[in-house]
Every structure is written in structure tokens, then in C-alpha cells.
Amino acid sequence: MSQEAISVFDIFKIGIGPSSSHTLGPWRAALQVLELLGQKKLLAEVVHIQVSLYGSLAKTGKGHGTDIAVQLGLCGFDPVTYDVDQVTPFINAIATLGKINLDGKFQIPFNPSEDIAFLRTESLPFHPNALTFLIRFSNGETSEETFYSIGGGFVVKENDLQSGERVQLPYPINTAEDLQRHCVKTISRIHELVMKNELALRMPEEIDKGLMDIWKVMQESTYRGCHRSGTLPGGLKVKRRAAELNKKLLKKKTYGSYNEWVQAIRAGGNTFPYILDWVSCFALAVNEENASFGRVVTAPTNGASGVIPAVLHYYIIFCDGHRDDKIANFLLTASEIGSIFKKGATLSAAMGGCQAEIGVSSAMAAAALTECLGGTVQQALMAAEIAMEHHLGLTCDPIAGLVQIPCIERNTMGAIKAITAAQLALQSDPAYAKISLDGVVKTMWDTSKDMNSKYKETAEGGLAANIPLGLSEC
């Protein structure tokens, strides 16, 4: 049967922070607008574009860089390759000149403060993350294109609300039960079955290269974040902590490369406090990079981008997993768990709160770690269930609408919970489990629907409504 095919490369996307739904999604929507105009040969006829942001995009878009992402997308830049150090000067230049180059070629007047509207009191029915491009042409005609950023960098166009490609997969998977049944029937581990489905979408060498490209960005964001100090942008004046912790843990040892750094960490020991500190350091590093408009991998979102790299670094450094095939297996397994949550619930904090981001990433990491440490399919699914079970109801309440407090620290908690869930599952018999992963996915979705909207990435509830003294003007 045909089904929505969600690839490992849909769950893991390379992009720029700080948010997959509020930054990467709108960026991709702008690129789709350029593509549509290009197909109709209308790019040269555009004289004005106005962008309207609705719902959560409007309420926290400033803190999440939605306006920045839209402008970079309209210029035709690729979030996978764009030089992150050029974001601020380029955006400042647009505001100063009052002009933007569509697709880098066609210059039109553009005033960001007027042509990007934050409609904080308006929402569109399909999803809280909506944006509309109103395009005016030289002949006086107009066109309107609306997109929804539905979480994890996934974007769907209005009137075309199927986000995945319909293809015939050899092993269709919508639920954890489907996954387990196919694995048992084919005597496959999770990563092996996922690879069989991936091969229906692309060539083996493309898969291998793509997975290593993802891992490379995870390595770079972790290493970079562990070596950059200073203050995060946005007005909260949050101090970066990973670099200081990195230096403290390594007792100021010197090294010249990522590999030497990993060796230095491994040589430092394997006591529980030492490992715990490093897992936290890895997660902090990635999310501090994310909060600084750095390049990260959605896993499955930018706000939760530190969990998978932190647990994967734990695996390669402290569990002897530093081999390309083991890393690929980890990513393949994790992606399928993320796919199950996307199909059965949501990856969008604007729809489900932070349980849809940190909770899902923790479940993904738990299952992947369990499988890579030799656990059975049933134990891996049990680990994912345990991890999500203890994130149910987690709200998304970013102070000042920035992906900083409590978002950065939450990644450390998600990573630690994933490791704990994996260890519990490895020491348990899933036959006696009372709760299934599918049961938790449904519970998460039910909880999402019951949750008050102010706890869904609006910066109107929770911690965001109880801003500490001195932060209220940010």
C-alpha cells in the first residue's frame, strides 16, 4: 500500500537556528515561493512582496528569527550552506538599503519593518505556524501564497496539505506495532529495516553520504559550541556555558582537532559524574550554537537539536561506538522513532508543547542507543516509550520568545533521560511492559489537544509569564 514516506533526511535536516518551525520552515517556504514564481517565469515581474505571520510565528517570531529567515529565503540562500557569520550583516544591509534581491537577481523595494507583519492576534485554522506571501506584479495583478510550518522544518502549502511524498515502500510503517511486526517477520533490527525503506527512495551511496553529512554537522556544532564563549543574542544576556565547562572538565588540556578533543575526553575517565557532566556539556554546546543562529541538525527540531548529538557523543566516546556504520545505525533507528511520532502525534511545539520536541528527541535517542548497545527491537521501543512517558505534558514556554530559557537546559535533561531510559530497557523484559510506545504516542497527542494554547510556543504562559526581575524588558 502507499503511505506517507518520511525519510531519515526529513527527520534530520541541516539548517540554521534557532528554530526548525519558526526559522527553517519559513525559510523553506520563502524558497518555495521563489520556485513557484520561477516556474511561472514571473520573478522579473514582481514589484512588491509582503509577508504576514500568524499565530505562534507572530507571537514568538522575533525571538526565533522568523523575519530573518524569510528574508534570507527570498534572497534564494540555502540554509544548508549559507555562511552563518553573514546573517547579521546581510540582514542589516537589507534594512539599510530598503531593498531585497529576489533569488539574488531581481531587486525590489523591501522594508522589513513594514513588509513583514506580525499578526499576533490572528491565526489560520490548519496550524498555528502560518505565513502568507502577498505578491504584486508590474501589471497590477496580485498573488497570495500561504504556507504552514508544521514542525521539524516540514512545510506544507495551503490546498496541498500532504507533507510527505506518496511512494510504495517495501515495509510501510505508521506505528510502532508496524515496525515491530516487520522487524520480526524479516528478522531485522530497526536500522536494517529502515535502510530497506530508504533504498526505495535513493541510492545506497547517497544514503551513506547523507548520513555522514548529518553526523559531520552534529560534530561541528558540538565542537564549536564547546569552544565559543560570550553572551547569546536576543537581549536576555544568557552566558554561554559549554566552553567554560569543557575547559574545566579537560583541566585546560590542549588539542588541535575534533578527534584529538574526543581522545582527550575519553582519556579523562569514565566516572558517573564525569560522564554526566560531558553529556550536559555536549547538549549545551549544540543548543548555544542553535540560539546563536549557528548551523545545526534538526533532531527532530532545532529547539531539541542538542539531545541526539549529546547521546551520540556519549555512545561514541564512552561506549566504543566511534565507527561510521555504528553512527549510521544510530541515526537510522532514531529517525524511525521520530517518524512514528510525527505520524501519530506532532513534532511541533506550537501544536503539542515541548513534549513534541524534547520529548520526541529523547525517545529517538533512547531507542537508538538501546539498539546500538545490543538491545532487541522490543527493548528499543520500550526505551522510546519510557523516555516519552516522562516528558508527557511538557510545555513550551520560552522566555521573551527566545530559544534559550528553558530550552537550552531542557536538552541536557532530554539527553540524560534518554540514556536512563535505554539502561532501564536493556535491563528489562519488554514482555512485562504495561504501556506500549503506540499508547504513549496517542497519549501525547491527546495531551497536546487538551493543553492550553498559552503553553504552546506563544511566550504567554509558564516560565515566560513569570519572567525574573531584570528580564521583563527584553
Steps between C-alpha positions, in 0.01 A plus 500: 500500500614861452563717804667819610870429457702682761871456441787519745589819310159649579543443873863616496541823304807723488412863556552817700359566847327583713175322404403238244136608494558876538827539308570207267134451406433863398837506320394195297159655436668809353712276279183325380352840409806568285463159339132558421573842350791359304290221353248759379782728376368782719802584717601795281142636518484524881495858631406440863470221758336520840522216751239446771582280799218343702453328835813366662718629216379850583515468877854362525629568150726787603681289757519206261630703205200434276533839331870435439431155354235631261736765364786255449261259330368769264861573404533137393757391758522134600481442878723195460794696361447868585787657696356548850748782569332707226147489643514820705690723253284386209173561682624841617584588139145424384356728767748777421452491123126434512542248219515123459630289211245228420686178430816713509413653161192724498517804726176641641421748780469326837467649846510217758325705768204563268503207260515226766185517712476323837126437536508389864124489548422307181530129423419281202300182560733222382803567721625773739816552289369670189642762264362663189693664216307774319671563166431795271607499136588779256165464320312576824387143565564326832555145620471357849680189622447355849724244668496315830818414687384185676807417708845358445554715190209335315302748288169449323326733259135587545276279285782247486505382859676167458852559634651171386560339165267211413714205400486125523727394784594135545414524871233765571526631855250726673520362852744329733293185459562515123872541560521210742294272275719566196819454703382167640376377162824586319730419796635855477619753752340844480784668311506216246130535426525878475784463252286271284234771483759771432625299203157545343560877505869542405822321410720335768791738450266799533368363829849433636627845404187670633528331838866594532420859399245512783751358745765747384273796579417346840874466568573854389218659699602310814871580463436864407258549787755358743751764394296819475444723799310825533134596519211372291315751279147619564507715813484244782880521535526124553861398551632210294607223737622209287845645428569567867382153598706344221814675624431403860440132419819474290704694758623736226651219290589605147400327176497601137201326346163340565652150512768606747230664710298177507812306600568748780146460631524121489834507682348705782322201651156345519363582843130573520538873584755544219277336239195688625682833472612422144152400382371832635791686341433346157130594514571853624758551226265412213210704629715801574608481136135468399403805705780695326367437147762228456477195274343196666295194409129486576469192721206503453485879560752778555377563853584137580810482280738431790352173625600264218858640465547480878388138523686407181820652639441308822473184290812556289719622785393294799346194332755438223264598221743711295446329163313632199272197475402520868428872469289440188305226679434739791363767266285258301341356814440841655340635184236226488389575856471868407297404195256298712443798728448732204240269348319424826532834677715805414853637496376856539523678836235740372267200482619284789729694732859398568402133538488511119862615485713395798269207575519362146875556471555321831290205381693491171836501679389239754391252233813556290735460795321185614526340157866599458584353842357165392140530613219323321238675289258467790749652743570790265128578472470466876782753547321748272180450699676556833667818378178655369293382794703732721467799270121486461341841550827692471410856404675731256540830683807683368582816690489805270422262211867399476623141467715541811319477835399227577572345159877457523501325837205284397725337242731382779201353683374328184841346436541369853147357498574325170807329644309403814210365293741294290664350806162417655381333180821299463451363850130423449282241335263684264253212528399638839464861383157647573523795258581482130675764294184541292305558821740777598484657152120513524519636855741769388261607224201497736700710746597740221137557409403557864788735576420869534626694198706738714736209573564436130790723392317828549718646780171576679504235774720300734852635554445764233222651712716503812806679364770558762568856611713680245381298201155651459614760246666251264 
